[in-house]
Amino acid sequence: MPTAITPSSSDPALATYDSPIGRLTLAARDGALVGLWVSGQRFFGRPYGIDEAVARSTVDLTSPENRGLVIAQAHWDEADARALRAVASWLDGYFAGEAPIPATVPLAPAGTDFQRRMWEAMDAIPYGATRTYGQIVAQLRGAGIPASAQSVGGAVGRNPLLLIRPCHRVVAAGAPGGYAAGGDAKAWLLAHEAATASSVS
């Protein structure tokens, strides 16, 4: 049975969720989601120092039927429990092709001012759509934010909220481009959204 990790006041509450792109680690602190990473992802657990091996041993929120019991056994702070329950429900809807909106999950990722502005630009990319690095650079510059393809790519790669903040929707001109979770995961997510976008629009 997975072990419940009771966080210190500074450590996030952790859980896992098995998804079509691999096992996801969910991290909440102070009642908000601060991290969502997939196994093997570049920058896994950053900037919180979360070890992937430790994360694998946390409670599993994949099954909606068992979720309430698992959450009760984990002894998380009630606010963190609500945040993790919200993101697990969001993931249920996302993988069912329902295009849930990120606003249903409280978010508090750590990042620089530029990274936060970049992540907000990603939030504006509709489900089933993509934007190129160049388009985002132009959007940021139009808002008075100095940006280059390199700085945008760096911020995309360090997005700590995989899926919720849709970095998979940022593509290179004429190609999918890189993805911290790997090219296969990015291809699956884009295909999933393309196949389900018409049913949710």
C-alpha positions as CSV (number, residue, x, y, z in Angstrom):
1,M,0.0,0.0,0.0
2,P,1.3,3.5,-0.8
3,T,2.6,5.5,2.1
4,A,1.0,8.7,3.1
5,I,3.6,11.5,3.4
6,T,2.6,14.1,5.9
7,P,4.3,17.3,4.7
8,S,6.1,19.8,6.9
9,S,4.8,23.3,6.8
10,S,7.1,24.0,3.8
11,D,6.8,20.6,2.0
12,P,4.0,20.1,-0.5
13,A,1.4,17.4,0.0
14,L,2.0,14.7,-2.7
15,A,-0.1,12.2,-4.6
16,T,0.1,10.3,-7.8
17,Y,-2.4,9.8,-10.7
18,D,-1.9,7.2,-13.4
19,S,-2.6,8.7,-16.8
20,P,-2.3,7.7,-20.5
21,I,1.0,9.6,-20.7
22,G,2.5,8.0,-17.5
23,R,2.3,8.4,-13.8
24,L,1.7,12.0,-12.7
25,T,2.8,13.5,-9.4
26,L,0.6,16.1,-7.9
27,A,1.9,18.6,-5.3
28,A,-0.2,21.0,-3.2
29,R,0.8,23.5,-0.6
30,D,-1.3,26.1,1.3
31,G,-4.4,25.0,-0.5
32,A,-3.1,25.4,-4.1
33,L,-1.5,23.2,-6.7
34,V,2.2,24.0,-7.0
35,G,3.3,21.1,-9.2
36,L,2.2,18.5,-11.7
37,W,4.9,16.4,-13.3
38,V,5.0,13.1,-15.2
39,S,7.6,10.4,-14.5
40,G,10.8,11.0,-16.3
41,Q,10.0,14.6,-17.0
42,R,12.9,17.1,-17.3
43,F,12.9,19.4,-14.3
44,F,10.7,16.9,-12.3
45,G,10.0,18.3,-8.9
46,R,11.5,21.7,-9.4
47,P,11.7,24.1,-7.7
48,Y,10.6,22.1,-4.7
49,G,13.3,19.5,-4.5
50,I,10.8,16.6,-4.8
51,D,12.5,13.3,-5.5
52,E,10.8,11.2,-8.1
53,A,11.4,7.9,-6.2
54,V,9.8,9.4,-3.1
55,A,6.9,10.7,-5.2
56,R,6.2,7.3,-6.6
57,S,5.5,6.0,-3.0
58,T,2.7,8.5,-2.2
59,V,-1.0,7.9,-2.3
60,D,-2.8,7.2,-5.6
61,L,-5.7,9.4,-6.5
62,T,-6.5,7.7,-9.9
63,S,-9.7,5.9,-8.8
64,P,-12.6,8.3,-8.2
65,E,-14.3,5.5,-6.2
66,N,-11.4,5.2,-3.7
67,R,-10.4,8.9,-3.7
68,G,-12.3,10.0,-0.6
69,L,-10.9,7.1,1.5
70,V,-7.4,7.7,0.3
71,I,-7.5,11.4,1.0
72,A,-8.8,10.8,4.5
73,Q,-6.0,8.3,5.2
74,A,-3.4,10.7,3.9
75,H,-3.9,13.2,6.8
76,W,-3.3,16.2,4.6
77,D,-4.3,19.7,5.6
78,E,-7.9,20.2,4.5
79,A,-7.0,22.9,2.1
80,D,-4.4,20.8,0.4
81,A,-6.8,17.8,0.3
82,R,-9.3,20.0,-1.5
83,A,-6.7,21.2,-4.0
84,L,-5.5,17.6,-4.7
85,R,-9.1,16.4,-5.0
86,A,-9.8,19.3,-7.5
87,V,-6.8,18.5,-9.7
88,A,-7.7,14.7,-9.7
89,S,-11.2,15.6,-10.9
90,W,-9.7,18.0,-13.5
91,L,-7.5,15.2,-14.8
92,D,-10.5,12.8,-14.9
93,G,-12.3,15.3,-17.1
94,Y,-9.3,16.1,-19.3
95,F,-8.5,12.5,-20.1
96,A,-12.2,11.9,-20.8
97,G,-12.0,14.6,-23.4
98,E,-14.2,17.1,-21.6
99,A,-11.7,20.1,-21.8
100,P,-12.1,21.2,-18.2
101,I,-11.0,24.8,-17.4
102,P,-7.9,25.4,-15.2
103,A,-9.9,27.9,-13.1
104,T,-11.5,25.0,-11.2
105,V,-8.1,24.2,-9.6
106,P,-6.4,26.8,-7.3
107,L,-2.8,27.3,-8.7
108,A,0.3,28.8,-7.1
109,P,3.3,27.8,-9.1
110,A,6.7,29.3,-8.2
111,G,8.5,31.1,-11.0
112,T,10.0,34.4,-12.2
113,D,7.9,37.3,-13.3
114,F,8.7,36.5,-16.9
115,Q,7.9,32.8,-16.5
116,R,4.5,33.7,-14.9
117,R,3.7,36.0,-17.8
118,M,4.7,33.3,-20.3
119,W,2.5,30.7,-18.4
120,E,-0.4,33.1,-18.5
121,A,0.1,33.3,-22.3
122,M,-0.1,29.5,-22.5
123,D,-3.4,29.6,-20.5
124,A,-4.9,31.6,-23.3
125,I,-4.3,28.9,-25.9
126,P,-7.7,27.2,-26.4
127,Y,-8.2,23.4,-26.0
128,G,-7.3,21.7,-29.3
129,A,-5.4,24.7,-30.6
130,T,-1.6,25.5,-30.8
131,R,0.6,28.5,-30.9
132,T,4.1,28.8,-32.1
133,Y,7.0,30.1,-30.1
134,G,7.1,33.0,-32.6
135,Q,3.4,33.9,-32.0
136,I,3.9,33.9,-28.3
137,V,7.0,36.1,-28.6
138,A,5.0,38.6,-30.7
139,Q,2.1,38.4,-28.1
140,L,4.5,39.1,-25.2
141,R,6.3,41.9,-27.0
142,G,2.9,43.4,-28.0
143,A,2.2,43.6,-24.2
144,G,5.5,45.4,-23.6
145,I,7.3,42.3,-22.3
146,P,10.8,41.7,-23.8
147,A,10.9,38.2,-25.1
148,S,12.8,35.9,-27.5
149,A,12.2,32.4,-28.8
150,Q,14.9,31.2,-26.4
151,S,13.4,32.9,-23.3
152,V,9.9,31.6,-24.2
153,G,11.3,28.1,-24.8
154,G,13.1,28.2,-21.4
155,A,9.9,29.2,-19.6
156,V,7.8,26.6,-21.4
157,G,10.3,23.9,-20.4
158,R,10.2,24.9,-16.7
159,N,6.4,25.0,-16.5
160,P,5.7,23.2,-13.2
161,L,2.1,22.5,-13.9
162,L,2.1,20.1,-16.8
163,L,-1.3,19.8,-18.6
164,I,-3.1,22.4,-16.4
165,R,-0.8,25.0,-17.9
166,P,-0.9,23.6,-21.5
167,C,2.8,23.8,-22.5
168,H,2.1,21.0,-25.0
169,R,0.1,23.5,-27.1
170,V,3.3,25.5,-27.8
171,V,4.9,24.2,-31.0
172,A,7.7,25.1,-33.3
173,A,6.9,26.5,-36.7
174,G,6.2,23.5,-38.9
175,A,7.0,20.9,-36.2
176,P,5.8,19.8,-32.8
177,G,8.9,21.1,-31.0
178,G,10.3,19.9,-27.7
179,Y,8.4,18.9,-24.6
180,A,9.8,18.4,-21.1
181,A,7.7,15.2,-20.8
182,G,9.0,13.9,-24.2
183,G,7.8,13.9,-27.8
184,D,5.6,10.9,-27.5
185,A,3.6,12.5,-24.6
186,K,3.3,15.7,-26.6
187,A,2.0,13.9,-29.7
188,W,-0.5,11.9,-27.6
189,L,-1.8,15.1,-25.9
190,L,-2.2,17.0,-29.2
191,A,-3.9,14.1,-30.9
192,H,-6.2,13.6,-27.9
193,E,-7.3,17.3,-28.0
194,A,-7.6,17.3,-31.8
195,A,-9.9,14.2,-31.5
196,T,-12.1,15.6,-28.8
197,A,-12.1,19.4,-29.4
198,S,-15.2,19.3,-31.7
199,S,-17.3,17.6,-29.0
200,V,-16.5,20.2,-26.4
201,S,-16.8,23.4,-28.5
